[in-house]
Amino acid sequence: MFTGIIEAIGTLSQLTTEGSNTHFYFSSPLIAELKVDQSLAHDGVCLTVVEVTSEGYRVTAIAETLQKTNLSTWKVGKKVNLERCMSANGRFDGHIVQGHVDQIGTIQRIADQGGSWLVDVSFDAALGNVTVEKGSITMNGTSLTCFNSAPGSFSVAIIPYTYEFTNFHQLKAGDIVNLEFDIVGKYIQRITKGYL
């Protein structure tokens, strides 16, 4: 489990394919603290560390993950938001994040508000995911608060610290982002629809 509080930025240094899988090799300030079999969220996607060296580490994504996230668009040099799983004695600074991306979204607009940034995001409402006003959303692994919630769209405000210390400062209109909707909202939605 994660909380959506980004710890570091990783840089994609190499990628290779093996059958339907893709291996991603990253450099990161977290290397010295990583170990094989550890869960690590990459732009909100929980991936298992399968190799660690002095220069970096490797994770592998299967076809299902590549199809449901933006990982298939990643190129060498890509900067990704990283978060290790929450320790048992950690603080809940964000919200409950599973690292299981529900679907992708598209950045429609980024507006400089003179001290913060307003980001408008669209997503395919036909998949059944919803946001609520002032509810939580995870975008590229980062815990954020929604507003302007509507079917298939929402907005978030990015403060300067988050803008600088995540990959949000590289986002532009048209970019694809990973979205994980609030788990509490997903359970309520399932219950009200009459199936579990």
VOPAGU-2260 file (C-alpha; in pm, 1 decimal, decimal comma):
REM VOPAGU-2260
SITE   aa  ch    i         X         Y         Z
SITE  MET   A    0       0,0       0,0       0,0
SITE  PHE   A    1     110,6     355,7     -75,6
SITE  THR   A    2      -4,6     703,3      24,2
SITE  GLY   A    3      63,2     910,5    -287,7
SITE  ILE   A    4     349,0    1109,9    -134,0
SITE  ILE   A    5     635,9    1106,2    -384,2
SITE  GLU   A    6     980,7    1031,5    -240,5
SITE  ALA   A    7    1206,4    1074,2    -542,8
SITE  ILE   A    8    1228,4    1099,9    -918,1
SITE  GLY   A    9    1363,1     808,0   -1121,4
SITE  THR   A   10    1514,9     833,4   -1469,7
SITE  LEU   A   11    1455,2     558,4   -1724,6
SITE  SER   A   12    1798,4     456,2   -1853,1
SITE  GLN   A   13    1712,5     151,5   -2063,0
SITE  LEU   A   14    1420,1     -64,1   -2167,3
SITE  THR   A   15    1407,6    -405,6   -2329,6
SITE  THR   A   16    1129,5    -640,5   -2433,0
SITE  GLU   A   17    1101,7   -1012,0   -2367,9
SITE  GLY   A   18     794,6   -1170,8   -2516,9
SITE  SER   A   19     498,6    -961,0   -2402,8
SITE  ASN   A   20     691,9    -817,8   -2106,7
SITE  THR   A   21     896,0    -497,7   -2090,5
SITE  HIS   A   22    1194,4    -455,3   -1858,6
SITE  PHE   A   23    1257,4    -101,2   -1735,0
SITE  TYR   A   24    1596,7       3,1   -1595,4
SITE  PHE   A   25    1609,6     313,0   -1373,5
SITE  SER   A   26    1860,1     530,1   -1195,5
SITE  SER   A   27    1733,0     687,4    -873,2
SITE  PRO   A   28    1844,8     842,4    -544,0
SITE  LEU   A   29    1666,5     548,4    -374,6
SITE  ILE   A   30    1900,8     279,7    -515,6
SITE  ALA   A   31    2093,9     227,3    -190,3
SITE  GLU   A   32    1767,0     159,3      -7,1
SITE  LEU   A   33    1615,5     -82,2    -258,2
SITE  LYS   A   34    1619,6    -460,2    -250,9
SITE  VAL   A   35    1498,4    -736,1    -478,9
SITE  ASP   A   36    1128,9    -827,2    -432,9
SITE  GLN   A   37    1039,7    -480,4    -302,3
SITE  SER   A   38     726,5    -299,8    -421,7
SITE  LEU   A   39     789,3      41,6    -572,0
SITE  ALA   A   40     530,7     271,0    -732,0
SITE  HIS   A   41     637,6     425,2   -1064,6
SITE  ASP   A   42     400,9     707,6   -1165,1
SITE  GLY   A   43     144,9     525,3    -953,5
SITE  VAL   A   44     207,5     176,1   -1096,1
SITE  CYS   A   45     318,2     -78,7    -837,0
SITE  LEU   A   46     610,7    -275,9    -983,0
SITE  THR   A   47     839,8    -529,5    -818,1
SITE  VAL   A   48    1212,7    -462,0    -806,8
SITE  VAL   A   49    1377,1    -766,3    -969,1
SITE  GLU   A   50    1739,9    -651,4    -988,0
SITE  VAL   A   51    1952,7    -393,2    -806,1
SITE  THR   A   52    2303,8    -283,0    -903,8
SITE  SER   A   53    2527,4       6,2    -802,7
SITE  GLU   A   54    2406,8     196,6   -1110,0
SITE  GLY   A   55    2034,6     132,1   -1090,8
SITE  TYR   A   56    1756,0    -120,6   -1067,8
SITE  ARG   A   57    1517,8    -313,5   -1292,2
SITE  VAL   A   58    1141,6    -371,9   -1284,5
SITE  THR   A   59     924,7    -567,9   -1527,1
SITE  ALA   A   60     578,5    -484,0   -1658,9
SITE  ILE   A   61     349,5    -748,0   -1806,2
SITE  ALA   A   62     112,7    -695,7   -2100,9
SITE  GLU   A   63    -188,3    -619,3   -1875,4
SITE  THR   A   64       2,4    -336,5   -1705,3
SITE  LEU   A   65     128,8    -196,7   -2035,1
SITE  GLN   A   66    -226,0    -190,2   -2176,4
SITE  LYS   A   67    -392,1     -16,2   -1880,4
SITE  THR   A   68    -128,3     246,2   -1798,8
SITE  ASN   A   69      94,6     493,6   -1978,5
SITE  LEU   A   70     402,7     270,4   -1945,0
SITE  SER   A   71     390,6     176,9   -2313,6
SITE  THR   A   72     466,5     542,3   -2399,6
SITE  TRP   A   73     779,4     564,9   -2182,7
SITE  LYS   A   74    1110,8     639,0   -2356,0
SITE  VAL   A   75    1470,0     646,3   -2231,5
SITE  GLY   A   76    1518,8     964,9   -2029,5
SITE  LYS   A   77    1161,8     960,5   -1894,6
SITE  LYS   A   78    1132,0    1099,1   -1540,7
SITE  VAL   A   79     892,1     907,4   -1315,0
SITE  ASN   A   80     753,2     967,3    -966,8
SITE  LEU   A   81     868,4     705,1    -715,0
SITE  GLU   A   82     722,2     595,8    -383,5
SITE  ARG   A   83     816,8     296,4    -172,2
SITE  CYS   A   84     533,8     110,5       0,3
SITE  MET   A   85     423,5     253,7     332,3
SITE  SER   A   86     594,7     120,8     644,8
SITE  ALA   A   87     372,3      -7,2     926,8
SITE  ASN   A   88     469,9     285,0    1151,0
SITE  GLY   A   89     439,9     548,3     878,3
SITE  ARG   A   90     213,2     850,0     861,3
SITE  PHE   A   91     -83,7     876,8     626,8
SITE  ASP   A   92      16,2    1204,4     465,4
SITE  GLY   A   93    -182,1    1133,9     146,2
SITE  HIS   A   94    -462,3     878,6     111,6
SITE  ILE   A   95    -496,3     502,0      60,4
SITE  VAL   A   96    -325,0     421,8    -269,1
SITE  GLN   A   97    -295,8      64,7    -396,9
SITE  GLY   A   98     -64,3     121,3    -690,0
SITE  HIS   A   99    -324,9     -31,3    -922,3
SITE  VAL   A  100    -399,6     215,4   -1200,2
SITE  ASP   A  101    -767,8     218,8   -1297,4
SITE  GLN   A  102    -725,9     394,5   -1629,9
SITE  ILE   A  103    -535,3     664,5   -1809,8
SITE  GLY   A  104    -635,7    1028,1   -1838,7
SITE  THR   A  105    -536,7    1311,1   -2070,8
SITE  ILE   A  106    -410,1    1652,0   -1963,9
SITE  GLN   A  107    -642,3    1904,2   -2127,3
SITE  ARG   A  108    -494,8    2226,7   -1992,2
SITE  ILE   A  109    -229,5    2353,4   -1752,5
SITE  ALA   A  110    -280,6    2710,9   -1637,2
SITE  ASP   A  111     -22,7    2905,9   -1436,9
SITE  GLN   A  112    -211,0    3069,2   -1149,9
SITE  GLY   A  113      80,9    3281,7   -1031,1
SITE  GLY   A  114     191,3    3059,0    -744,8
SITE  SER   A  115      13,6    2735,7    -830,8
SITE  TRP   A  116     -93,4    2547,6   -1141,5
SITE  LEU   A  117    -446,2    2448,0   -1240,3
SITE  VAL   A  118    -455,8    2118,3   -1429,8
SITE  ASP   A  119    -767,2    1999,4   -1613,5
SITE  VAL   A  120    -784,1    1625,8   -1683,0
SITE  SER   A  121   -1024,2    1417,9   -1892,4
SITE  PHE   A  122   -1086,2    1042,9   -1879,0
SITE  ASP   A  123   -1319,8     788,5   -2036,0
SITE  ALA   A  124   -1629,6     795,4   -1813,0
SITE  ALA   A  125   -1763,2     484,3   -1988,2
SITE  LEU   A  126   -1526,0     276,2   -1774,3
SITE  GLY   A  127   -1737,4     366,9   -1470,2
SITE  ASN   A  128   -1484,8     555,1   -1258,3
SITE  VAL   A  129   -1597,6     871,7   -1082,4
SITE  THR   A  130   -1450,2    1155,6    -879,8
SITE  VAL   A  131   -1622,3    1360,6    -613,5
SITE  GLU   A  132   -1576,7    1727,3    -533,0
SITE  LYS   A  133   -1290,3    1767,2    -282,1
SITE  GLY   A  134   -1227,9    1392,3    -297,1
SITE  SER   A  135    -895,5    1218,7    -353,5
SITE  ILE   A  136    -738,8    1116,6    -683,3
SITE  THR   A  137    -398,6     968,7    -757,7
SITE  MET   A  138    -237,8    1111,4   -1071,6
SITE  ASN   A  139     100,7     970,5   -1174,7
SITE  GLY   A  140     125,2     830,2    -824,2
SITE  THR   A  141      64,2    1161,1    -649,0
SITE  SER   A  142    -219,0    1212,0    -400,6
SITE  LEU   A  143    -425,5    1513,9    -506,7
SITE  THR   A  144    -763,8    1671,2    -432,3
SITE  CYS   A  145   -1025,7    1690,9    -709,2
SITE  PHE   A  146   -1251,3    1982,2    -786,7
SITE  ASN   A  147   -1466,6    2073,2   -1086,7
SITE  SER   A  148   -1567,7    1707,0   -1077,5
SITE  ALA   A  149   -1786,3    1601,0   -1368,6
SITE  PRO   A  150   -1845,6    1279,4   -1563,7
SITE  GLY   A  151   -1517,1    1219,5   -1743,8
SITE  SER   A  152   -1327,2    1520,3   -1611,0
SITE  PHE   A  153   -1185,2    1691,1   -1304,1
SITE  SER   A  154    -931,8    1955,4   -1206,4
SITE  VAL   A  155    -646,1    1957,4    -956,8
SITE  ALA   A  156    -430,7    2238,9    -820,5
SITE  ILE   A  157     -56,2    2183,8    -793,8
SITE  ILE   A  158     140,8    2373,7    -529,6
SITE  PRO   A  159     500,0    2485,5    -603,1
SITE  TYR   A  160     661,4    2209,8    -391,2
SITE  THR   A  161     470,9    1932,4    -570,1
SITE  TYR   A  162     532,9    2097,3    -907,6
SITE  GLU   A  163     908,7    2103,2    -846,6
SITE  PHE   A  164     962,8    1768,1    -673,9
SITE  THR   A  165     749,0    1548,6    -900,0
SITE  ASN   A  166     745,4    1509,9   -1277,9
SITE  PHE   A  167     447,5    1748,6   -1298,1
SITE  HIS   A  168     676,9    2031,8   -1410,1
SITE  GLN   A  169     730,9    1832,7   -1732,1
SITE  LEU   A  170     363,0    1775,9   -1809,1
SITE  LYS   A  171     193,8    1951,8   -2097,9
SITE  ALA   A  172    -148,9    1948,7   -2261,1
SITE  GLY   A  173    -207,3    1620,8   -2443,8
SITE  ASP   A  174       9,5    1411,0   -2212,2
SITE  ILE   A  175    -125,9    1080,1   -2084,3
SITE  VAL   A  176    -128,4    1026,3   -1706,3
SITE  ASN   A  177    -203,8     729,7   -1481,2
SITE  LEU   A  178    -517,5     760,8   -1267,3
SITE  GLU   A  179    -611,5     562,5    -958,5
SITE  PHE   A  180    -951,3     657,9    -820,7
SITE  ASP   A  181   -1024,7     663,5    -447,1
SITE  ILE   A  182   -1066,2     308,3    -313,6
SITE  VAL   A  183   -1340,6     412,6     -69,7
SITE  GLY   A  184   -1540,8     562,0    -355,6
SITE  LYS   A  185   -1491,0     247,5    -563,2
SITE  TYR   A  186   -1628,5      25,5    -286,0
SITE  ILE   A  187   -1929,9     251,5    -233,8
SITE  GLN   A  188   -1997,1     254,4    -606,4
SITE  ARG   A  189   -1987,6    -127,1    -621,2
SITE  ILE   A  190   -2223,4    -160,4    -323,8
SITE  THR   A  191   -2476,6      89,0    -459,4
SITE  LYS   A  192   -2476,9     -93,2    -794,1
SITE  GLY   A  193   -2580,9    -409,4    -616,6
SITE  TYR   A  194   -2274,7    -627,5    -663,1
SITE  LEU   A  195   -1952,8    -680,5    -466,6
